[in-house]
Amino acid sequence: MATIQKSKSRINKNARDLQTLWAHHHGEWRSPEQITSQWRQGADIDFSLLKFRTRGNWWEALQGITLLIGREYEHMVLALTVLDGQPHITYLSMPHPSGIAFDAKEELVYVASTRNPNQVYDLAVVDKLLDRLDRDQNVSIGKPLMPVRSRFYPGCLYIHDLAMIGGQLHANAVGQNAVVKLNSQSGYERVWWPDCIETKDGPSFGQNYIQLNSIAAGSNIKESYFSASCDHISKRRPGHKNFLVDKRGVIFSGKTRDVYARGLTRPHSARLYQEKVWVDNSGYGELGYAEDGQFKPVIGLPGWTRGLCFTSSLAFVGTSRVIPRFSQYAPGLDVNKSECGIHAIDMKTGKLVGSLIWPSGNQIFAVEAISQKITTGFPFVYKSRHSKGQKQNLFYSFSIGRPNK
């Protein structure tokens, strides 16, 4: 009898353990933040990272646009805009976001997620909710960007910047010293590399030598420009503590595959604006342009400049804190005074219009401006007054028309 009782007890315990285990599994992966980021910790946002302060006429500078920002080391993308006269801040979790590009023809936003393996997320604008009987018909959703696809690429690409060139998505394959054209099937094609990586055995794609990290996109590859930390192969490589950087950075010409401008220090975010190549001179916290083969600074900002985009009259520039182990890469900065923020620059005067600073922020990689008529940002709203039910309704019944046409 005792043996039977012990056997029943074990069975009951096993059943209880299974019920507990099944209940645990049943409750997992219920958060839209987890599902959209494909990341179990995607819902664990530390909102202290989003607390901000502003200077000058910051919100006035955002009238009519939505600014997309990649917070690289905090694993999120943010959007800033003004709705009904009030700041509207939205976000989406994503592992280590780097480059951001906007495909105006398809109204798609691409974001590079640079971990191993690399990913590129495709985000489309939600234009309506499905007409369902089992949801609230009065939900106001705005025009959020929703992830609709992600593609995986080898980690050795080490994707940094993204850009639309000739209507096709391109990326800096920093780990291969090349620019690649990406396709939607996770394939890629090397389409450009500088002459300086050519050897007697052919171009050296086997490891990162020059930190080829941004694209000033022209109408085609030959009309584009690319930034790098140096223009030669050596035993000292980017990432090494003794890799020399001061004034060794360059802009390459797509047409000549040779140096177009020198005198930069760890340049990032090269962009074409009004027929000039503009670039963030990160190691000195500057924004400037290339002219007569040299870098011409226009304004200095309080941090490692990275992330740059233009509207008709303004430049938006990101600044980051300097990671202590990379302080030798910022010889022109006071590391202790560096700030994480976004700054609006009047391109007619070269003067600062306003800034938004995140006191607890760390790194910004990319900044992209899109008309507010196209999108109001990402699906998750900072300090939202929306109910959980409203959020669930959005993810339960969103509809994206354009990519399905």
WOSULBEL-V117421 format. One record per residue. RES is the residue in one small letter. PHI is phi as a letter, one per 30 degrees, with the letter a starting at -180 (* if undefined). Layout:
BEGIN
res,phi
RES,PHI
RES,PHI
END
This chain:
BEGIN
res,phi
m,*
a,e
t,d
i,d
q,d
k,d
s,d
k,d
s,d
r,d
i,d
n,d
k,d
n,d
a,d
r,d
d,d
l,d
q,d
t,d
l,d
w,d
a,d
h,d
h,d
h,d
g,d
e,d
w,h
r,c
s,d
p,e
e,d
q,d
i,d
t,d
s,c
q,h
w,b
r,e
q,c
g,d
a,d
d,c
i,d
d,d
f,d
s,d
l,d
l,c
k,d
f,b
r,b
t,b
r,b
g,i
n,c
w,d
w,d
e,d
a,d
l,c
q,e
g,i
i,b
t,c
l,c
l,c
i,b
g,c
r,c
e,e
y,d
e,c
h,h
m,a
v,c
l,b
a,b
l,b
t,a
v,b
l,b
d,h
g,i
q,b
p,e
h,b
i,c
t,b
y,a
l,a
s,d
m,a
p,d
h,h
p,d
s,b
g,d
i,b
a,b
f,c
d,c
a,d
k,d
e,c
e,h
l,c
v,c
y,c
v,b
a,d
s,c
t,c
r,b
n,c
p,d
n,d
q,b
v,b
y,c
d,c
l,b
a,c
v,d
v,d
d,c
k,a
l,c
l,d
d,d
r,c
l,d
d,c
r,b
d,d
q,d
n,c
v,d
s,c
i,c
g,i
k,b
p,d
l,d
m,c
p,d
v,c
r,a
s,b
r,b
f,c
y,b
p,e
g,d
c,d
l,d
y,h
i,d
h,c
d,d
l,b
a,a
m,c
i,b
g,h
g,i
q,b
l,d
h,b
a,b
n,d
a,d
v,d
g,d
q,b
n,h
a,b
v,c
v,b
k,c
l,c
n,b
s,d
q,c
s,i
g,c
y,b
e,b
r,d
v,c
w,a
w,a
p,d
d,d
c,d
i,c
e,d
t,b
k,d
d,c
g,j
p,d
s,c
f,c
g,d
q,a
n,d
y,c
i,b
q,h
l,d
n,b
s,a
i,b
a,c
a,d
g,c
s,d
n,a
i,d
k,d
e,c
s,c
y,b
f,b
s,c
a,a
s,d
c,a
d,b
h,a
i,d
s,b
k,d
r,d
r,c
p,e
g,j
h,d
k,d
n,c
f,d
l,d
v,b
d,d
k,i
r,c
g,d
v,b
i,c
f,c
s,d
g,d
k,d
t,c
r,i
d,b
v,d
y,c
a,a
r,b
g,i
l,c
t,b
r,h
p,d
h,b
s,h
a,d
r,b
l,c
y,b
q,h
e,i
k,b
v,c
w,c
v,a
d,d
n,d
s,e
g,d
y,c
g,i
e,c
l,c
g,a
y,b
a,c
e,a
d,h
g,i
q,b
f,d
k,c
p,d
v,c
i,a
g,c
l,b
p,d
g,l
w,d
t,d
r,a
g,j
l,a
c,a
f,b
t,c
s,d
s,b
l,b
a,c
f,c
v,b
g,c
t,b
s,b
r,d
v,c
i,d
p,e
r,d
f,c
s,d
q,d
y,d
a,b
p,d
g,c
l,b
d,d
v,e
n,d
k,c
s,d
e,b
c,c
g,a
i,b
h,b
a,c
i,c
d,d
m,d
k,d
t,c
g,i
k,c
l,d
v,c
g,a
s,b
l,b
i,c
w,c
p,e
s,c
g,d
n,b
q,c
i,c
f,c
a,b
v,b
e,b
a,c
i,b
s,e
q,d
k,d
i,d
t,b
t,c
g,k
f,c
p,d
f,c
v,c
y,d
k,h
s,d
r,c
h,d
s,d
k,e
g,d
q,d
k,d
q,d
n,d
l,e
f,d
y,d
s,b
f,d
s,b
i,b
g,d
r,d
p,d
n,c
k,d
END
